[in-house]
């Protein structure tokens, strides 16, 4: 019996599965394997937050069930086990007796690399060959126009221009019509439920901007809807900063993070759409965002564990605070800054948040509160359905000013951002119902309202809604002067700096007075 074992560290889609094609030609039996590794269900490294929160776990379980159904329809099945992959692989090799090869897709960061190392050691001891391949990015790392990963540019724009002019996207591997079966007598094993992994099934909130299920079949349905059924992709660049609804952005990120859809498949679908429907800035911008995803992954390859370290890629010492009271207010959406609170409550309630929201709450945590950026990164890791290690930590480094952004002193203005992207306050009222009687954009600055206006809206600052835990001086430029005779907020004054307003984006570039500019 010649048996090939394929270890899934992610739920890789059937549409772009190189290893399955290799196995079909070289083995009588194939064992697709997924292990629920107990190390994924413990606390995070620095702040002991749940490493896999309820929303991502639900999405993972849906993805596992979907993959099993797909494999069954092709004559195979998904073997599921609870345990460390290196232990499960060793047990299965012993049980099956004649395993020719074990294969898996290569990952990037230390925890996954450690699993790969241990699986390779097990296979070497048991004289089983190991096959690996690279398959998680739009551009294959061997096709990058850089002689070595150490030469990867530290600025995204330089990377993008080089890749767009010199790189190539490989074709998608076709979906196998049939797969070789499991070995006789091998039990596929039950798919656990949330309680088996010390979690509870989360409640689905009807306000969610991501009311979708995990799995490749749902990813393909979403792509068909967004591209071919609605042509929403043709307006992506104009709608991508939206906050409410399903179609303001592609929403591909959860399936990409889980491995349920291939970035190359999206790329080739975009090219087909451009050929058959329209090519514009919006269709290009989807590829632009996929390149950002690639870039953060390659940065993870280049810098290794430095993407997790407090000093970041720049090895820069910043006196970050670890004030748990401030952190709790941030993660619970009780900062007294409505735009921040609305986004944080959406995350806590649904496991999803818009890209615009993520940039703002990250800037608020690092630049307004001065908290350790890893607090935010680990909270996102815990809750986000679409958590991708490299993208999450790369973006947090970027927001903290210690990553891949030459403009290290970039700071978002919470009030201007709220007024720019939620001008009528509909998003804030959606997630902060205690402010629902405040009309229009005034909902972004309840502390600026008169006592009579607050009373009319049934809002008591410090009672029904908190006073701001911090006040940045630059916010005052965007606060309506009408009726601004309410109680003064008791929040701390924001960081001392001389702001220079970037009016188009609601970003302040601020500089320490000690710098000679």
NORSUL-V427498 format. One record per pair of residues at least 24 apart in sequence whose C-alpha atoms are under 6 Angstrom apart, sorted by the first residue. I is the first residue (numbers start at 1). GAP is how many residues later the second one is. D is the distance in whole Angstrom. If there is no record, write none. Layout:
I,GAP,D  I,GAP,D
This chain:
2,25,5  2,26,5  2,98,6  3,24,6  3,26,5  3,27,6  3,96,5  3,97,6  4,26,5  4,95,6  4,96,6  4,97,5  5,25,6  5,26,5  5,97,5  6,25,6  6,26,5  6,27,6  6,96,6  6,97,5  6,98,6  7,26,5  7,97,5  8,25,6  8,26,5  10,248,6  10,249,6  11,247,6  11,248,5  11,249,6  12,247,4  12,248,5  13,203,6  13,247,5  13,248,6  14,161,6  15,159,6  15,160,5  16,156,5  16,157,5  29,151,5  29,152,5  29,153,6  29,154,6  30,150,6  30,152,6  31,151,6  32,46,5  32,47,6  33,45,6  33,46,5  33,47,6  34,46,5  35,45,6  35,46,5  35,47,6  35,50,6  36,46,5  36,47,6  37,46,5  37,47,5  50,332,6  51,331,5  52,330,5  53,329,5  53,330,5  54,148,6  55,296,5  55,330,6  56,329,4  59,155,5  62,152,5  63,151,4  63,152,4  66,149,5  74,104,5  74,105,6  75,104,6  75,106,6  76,103,6  76,105,5  76,106,6  79,109,4  79,110,6  80,109,5  86,32,6  86,33,5  100,28,6  101,27,6  101,28,5  101,29,6  102,28,5  103,27,6  103,28,5  103,29,5  104,28,5  105,27,5  105,28,5  105,29,6  106,27,6  106,28,5  108,193,6  137,157,6  138,125,5  138,126,5  139,30,5  149,153,6  150,152,6  154,250,6  155,249,6  208,142,6  209,36,5  209,37,5  215,45,6  216,44,5  234,48,5  234,49,6  235,47,6  236,46,5  237,45,5  241,115,6  253,133,6  254,131,6  254,132,4  257,129,6  257,131,5  296,94,5  296,95,5  296,98,6  297,93,5  300,90,6  312,90,5  313,90,5  314,88,5  320,50,6  320,51,5  320,52,5  321,49,6  321,50,5  321,51,6  322,49,6  335,133,6  335,134,6  336,130,5  336,131,5  336,132,4  337,131,6  338,106,5  339,79,6  342,86,5  342,89,5  342,90,6  351,32,5  351,33,5  351,34,5  352,32,6  363,36,6  363,49,6  366,34,6  368,126,6  409,100,5  409,101,6  410,99,5  411,96,5  411,97,5  411,98,6  412,95,4  412,96,6  413,93,6  413,94,6  415,60,6  416,90,5  417,89,5  448,36,4  448,38,6  449,34,5  449,35,5  449,37,5  450,33,5  450,34,5  450,35,5  450,36,4  451,35,5  470,24,6
